[in-house]
């Protein structure tokens, strides 16, 4: 008896449709959110508020892109909040000291401070990566521990108080600066998006990243150096998060030891809403951007209608739970398509 073999392209088409359906759900949520808040608060669609949402969402987009790099490998990074805090503290201190040493060259002070901040982010990522890839510590436990360690360092350096005196050139350029009437943070986020898109979709490293997240053992048996991939993913995450930390530091104008406390929840929610699987191997940057935009719109709308900050935390947590449930449904759908 001849057995009927289904065409692989048919299966791929159906899987592609299921992925598109997930993206469509997020787009529908975005539209419903806009309609809901616009009907209650007319200021929601004002040009000024749209501009504010665009600016506010940039920071979450950058942080979420970093988190995505680790989630693709099937791991977590709960230390991003403390990473941002330490980047803010160290970069501000370096800029202040460099400005005192080179009072006539503020650009040099800013460059040194930013380099120090990026170095801190890379170091935190390397610490996490070694723990996960070399010592085989569960990523949840590893990054939960590093969260406390790094936050503790930031608090010890500052005594728990903000550090004032960041160069005005740093604040003006990376918070209020514009190039061709486009805010500098938006340009940086767009450039970072383009770089990561190329890295994930057009390089062997990107393919290996998804392979490790899909099946770490199979990836290792196929010749992929999974240890190196996991370490690099964590280091890249740390660097990208550090970029977001520098932008946030410019926005607040001080070195804040508690700057990123709420970021693990919001960034993780943005990623999962955007279709990044908590189990690894799945996720696209475009979805993460939409997820971050949705969280920013939701937060902005709640602020405008007077929802308390405590209630907003609950709403964000509920969104994370719903996103995880949606992720489970999506995985079951794809599983059925593979069986069929």
Buried (B, 14 or more C-beta within 10 A) or exposed (E): EEEEEEEEEEEEEBBEEBBEEBBEBBEEBBEEBBEBBBEEBEEBEEEEBEEBBBBBBBBBBBBBBBBBBBBBBBBBBBBBBBBBBBBBBBBBBBBBBBBEEEEEEBEBBBBBBBEBBBBBBBBBBBBBBBBBBEEEBEBEEBBBBBBEBBBEBBBEBBEEEBBEBBBEBBBEBBBEBEEEEEBBBBBBBBEBBEEBBEBBEEEEBBBBBBBBBBBBEEBBEEEBBBBEBBBBBBBBBBBBBBBBBBBBBBBBBBBBBBBBBBBBBBBBBBBBBBBBBBEBBBBBBEBBBBBBBBBBBBBBBBBBEEBEEEEBEEBBEEBBEBBBEBBEEBBEBBEEBEEE
